[in-house]
């Protein structure tokens, strides 16, 4: 079985990087959907 997790994100700079790392320890892939954040969420 293959597990892909989709995480919605909006202005989650400082949080999203650790969340992705923790999620990857449980899932095969992670997709982050950033809906126009005004911070550096997409850079993490």
Backbone torsions as a table, in degrees:
resi	resn	phi	psi	omega
1	UNK	NA	141.2	-179.7
2	UNK	-112.8	129.4	-178.4
3	UNK	-115.6	120.5	175.1
4	UNK	-113.4	132.5	-179.8
5	UNK	-114.7	132.0	176.5
6	UNK	-107.3	125.7	-178.0
7	UNK	-115.9	116.5	173.4
8	UNK	-75.5	139.6	-177.3
9	UNK	-140.8	138.1	173.5
10	UNK	-147.2	113.9	-178.7
11	UNK	53.9	56.6	-179.1
12	UNK	-111.1	25.4	177.6
13	UNK	-55.0	136.1	179.9
14	UNK	89.8	-12.4	-178.2
15	UNK	-119.3	-39.7	-168.7
16	UNK	-66.0	-33.8	180.0
17	UNK	-60.3	-49.3	178.5
18	UNK	-66.1	-37.4	178.7
19	UNK	-63.0	-42.0	178.1
20	UNK	-62.9	-45.7	179.5
21	UNK	-59.7	-45.3	-179.8
22	UNK	-66.4	-38.9	179.8
23	UNK	-66.9	-38.3	179.2
24	UNK	-66.0	-19.5	175.9
25	UNK	-74.6	-14.7	-179.3
26	UNK	-112.9	-24.3	-174.3
27	UNK	-121.4	163.9	178.6
28	UNK	-80.7	-36.0	-178.6
29	UNK	-144.6	154.6	177.3
30	UNK	-131.6	133.4	173.1
31	UNK	-116.7	126.4	177.5
32	UNK	-107.0	124.7	178.7
33	UNK	-102.3	103.7	-178.7
34	UNK	-99.5	117.4	-175.2
35	UNK	-98.2	62.0	173.8
36	UNK	77.5	38.9	178.3
37	UNK	-57.1	145.5	178.7
38	UNK	-96.8	-0.2	177.0
39	UNK	-105.9	-158.2	-176.8
40	UNK	-97.7	29.7	179.3
41	UNK	-53.5	-45.2	-175.7
42	UNK	-68.8	-19.7	179.5
43	UNK	-79.3	-25.0	-179.0
44	UNK	-79.3	NA	NA
